[in-house]
Amino acid sequence: MVTKTEKLKHPAVREAVCELRFSKGPSYTMIPGAMRERLRTKFPAYEVLPTASLFGALPDEIQAPPVPHHRFRSQFPNALVQTGPRLLTINVLPVYPTFETFRELILDVLHSYIEATECGNPETVALRYINHIPRSSGGDDISAYLNFSIGYPGQLPSPPQESAARVVLPYPAVGSLGIAVSFPAQIENGEIGALLDLSLYQSDPGKFDLENFPNWLDRAHEIVYAAFTSMVLEPIIARMRG
């Protein structure tokens, strides 16, 4: 059962990514065409990435690194699918829709991928949300945006010119939550602010059951959303609500 989350009028999400990595599958040369046929209705734009030429000449017995080789893009929502050797990612870009929309997209694309590849169970699954809070929402320290502080000896200059930190928290039976923060952080349009990168991932080769993936996805999102609402200061979330 999908847990509905609050719809923010001004979401901080710059990119949400679901990534699956597999230990086996058919020759990658078969996958782009098969996926293009299955995705062309919802993802009409197709792109061959430079890595396809860089690693495409490797023979099948030499495993190429799991990086995207091909990209399929849609406009509504602003989303893309990327495939590579033993790799599938589903990304949504601004404006972030709802988790319900993102979830449906993930499961539809994964269904097409399973049909095209007979890939078996993944060895790694991850759900990642990269959030950016504009500088106009806070001040000149990361603690003006997030319930997060970085300590260092008092005799050193203050405030710091740049701050960055990462912690990893265990969630038994679900995975690990990586929390990365940095300030100041600049996005592609030049806007400066605080970055909050939340990634729930499980890497346990041979033990992840793909049939349980929808349940895992729901639980992973609950954990990521709870981390977001607990870390972002309430006055900033109030402004996101509009």
LUMLO-972511 format. One line per 3 residues: their letters; for each residue x, y, z of C-alpha. Coordinates in pm, whole numbers. Example, Ala and Ser with C-alpha at 12.3 -4.5 7.8 and 13.67 -1.06 7.14 Angstrom:
REM residues 2
as> 1230/-450/780 | 1367/-106/714
***
This chain:
REM residues 242
mvt> 0/0/0 | 139/340/-100 | 162/593/180
kte> 56/936/53 | 298/1215/133 | 238/1587/151
klk> 236/1767/-183 | 464/2071/-159 | 389/2367/-383
hpa> 761/2448/-408 | 947/2116/-377 | 1321/2121/-311
vre> 1385/1813/-527 | 1634/1872/-807 | 1647/1507/-905
avc> 1494/1183/-780 | 1654/860/-894 | 1570/493/-864
elr> 1864/275/-960 | 1888/-102/-1001 | 2207/-293/-1076
fsk> 2206/-655/-1186 | 2467/-927/-1176 | 2360/-1090/-1501
gps> 2162/-1034/-1819 | 2180/-1081/-2195 | 2436/-914/-2416
ytm> 2383/-541/-2374 | 2366/-493/-2752 | 2017/-646/-2740
ipg> 1878/-415/-2471 | 1863/-61/-2621 | 1646/-164/-2917
amr> 1417/-379/-2702 | 1370/-98/-2450 | 1318/161/-2724
erl> 1027/-39/-2862 | 868/-73/-2520 | 924/287/-2407
rtk> 865/490/-2724 | 506/588/-2631 | 597/746/-2295
fpa> 964/821/-2366 | 981/926/-2732 | 1322/1098/-2723
yev> 1620/863/-2754 | 1988/942/-2701 | 2310/743/-2735
lpt> 2555/857/-2467 | 2933/890/-2522 | 2997/596/-2288
asl> 2827/367/-2542 | 3116/426/-2781 | 3379/423/-2508
fga> 3283/86/-2360 | 3067/-61/-2638 | 3358/-238/-2807
lpd> 3433/-453/-2502 | 3355/-824/-2558 | 3075/-973/-2347
eiq> 3315/-1179/-2136 | 3472/-856/-2010 | 3217/-682/-1792
app> 3182/-314/-1875 | 3133/-78/-1579 | 2766/-19/-1489
vph> 2732/331/-1635 | 2450/463/-1860 | 2494/405/-2234
hrf> 2149/507/-2360 | 1884/754/-2247 | 1509/775/-2307
rsq> 1336/1103/-2223 | 979/1221/-2163 | 842/1569/-2104
fpn> 531/1498/-1894 | 655/1430/-1635 | 1006/1561/-1690
alv> 1172/1220/-1665 | 1430/998/-1821 | 1526/633/-1826
qtg> 1891/530/-1857 | 2025/186/-1941 | 2372/42/-1937
prl> 2533/-299/-1888 | 2339/-454/-1597 | 2207/-108/-1508
lti> 1866/62/-1507 | 1785/407/-1370 | 1461/602/-1365
nvl> 1506/974/-1300 | 1259/1258/-1252 | 1366/1621/-1280
pvy> 1197/1949/-1186 | 918/1999/-1142 | 896/1691/-919
ptf> 546/1543/-947 | 432/1318/-660 | 576/997/-528
etf> 267/817/-656 | 351/935/-1012 | 719/851/-970
rel> 636/508/-826 | 407/421/-1116 | 677/527/-1361
ild> 941/314/-1187 | 726/1/-1183 | 615/43/-1547
vlh> 974/88/-1669 | 1100/-200/-1456 | 830/-425/-1599
syi> 949/-339/-1951 | 1310/-402/-1852 | 1231/-744/-1706
eat> 1045/-837/-2025 | 1337/-722/-2241 | 1622/-874/-2040
ecg> 1505/-1159/-1813 | 1753/-1001/-1574 | 1673/-1189/-1253
npe> 1702/-1026/-914 | 1912/-708/-872 | 2224/-705/-661
tva> 2179/-338/-566 | 1871/-116/-540 | 1867/251/-445
lry> 1623/539/-410 | 1787/881/-406 | 1654/1235/-364
inh> 1881/1532/-429 | 1732/1845/-270 | 1848/2206/-298
ipr> 1724/2479/-65 | 1785/2832/-205 | 2004/3070/-10
ssg> 1713/3315/12 | 1548/3068/252 | 1827/3076/510
gdd> 2155/3239/605 | 2528/3182/578 | 2554/2859/772
isa> 2420/2511/705 | 2237/2517/1040 | 2018/2797/902
yln> 1862/2543/664 | 1894/2201/825 | 1885/2035/1163
fsi> 2250/1953/1114 | 2563/2104/1259 | 2931/2051/1181
gyp> 3171/2100/1470 | 3538/2198/1462 | 3783/2360/1705
gql> 3679/2707/1816 | 4019/2861/1750 | 3972/2809/1376
psp> 3808/3081/1161 | 3430/3100/1176 | 3190/3082/1001
pqe> 3337/2830/753 | 3363/2923/387 | 3227/2582/286
saa> 3074/2294/483 | 3012/1934/381 | 2948/1609/566
rvv> 2803/1261/513 | 2662/1006/754 | 2522/657/693
lpy> 2244/517/911 | 2136/150/923 | 1777/40/858
pav> 1770/-338/910 | 1592/-538/636 | 1561/-223/420
gsl> 1916/-101/371 | 2127/199/464 | 2038/566/448
gia> 2314/796/330 | 2272/1162/424 | 2505/1411/257
vsf> 2487/1784/316 | 2686/2076/181 | 2675/2457/182
paq> 2712/2660/-27 | 2606/2440/-318 | 2536/2572/-666
ien> 2290/2415/-910 | 2286/2433/-1290 | 2097/2765/-1307
gei> 2360/2930/-1086 | 2142/2947/-774 | 2330/2894/-448
gal> 2188/2719/-145 | 2209/2416/82 | 2225/2066/-65
ldl> 2055/1773/106 | 2125/1441/-67 | 1928/1143/71
sly> 1992/793/-60 | 1838/469/71 | 2019/171/-79
qsd> 2049/-202/-32 | 2339/-399/-171 | 2308/-764/-84
pgk> 2379/-982/-390 | 2165/-1290/-414 | 1926/-1196/-135
fdl> 1701/-926/-285 | 1369/-1062/-415 | 1245/-858/-709
enf> 887/-959/-631 | 920/-762/-308 | 1052/-454/-487
pnw> 725/-249/-473 | 712/-297/-95 | 1080/-210/-62
ldr> 1026/102/-273 | 740/219/-50 | 940/162/267
ahe> 1248/330/123 | 1044/636/32 | 893/652/380
ivy> 1242/655/531 | 1375/917/289 | 1070/1141/337
aaf> 1092/1113/716 | 1460/1209/697 | 1378/1509/478
tsm> 1103/1643/706 | 1313/1588/1018 | 1621/1760/876
vle> 1476/2064/698 | 1381/2344/936 | 1006/2387/979
pii> 992/2754/863 | 1154/2645/535 | 911/2356/489
arm> 626/2600/555 | 750/2814/266 | 768/2505/46
rg> 402/2440/123 | 325/2781/-26
***
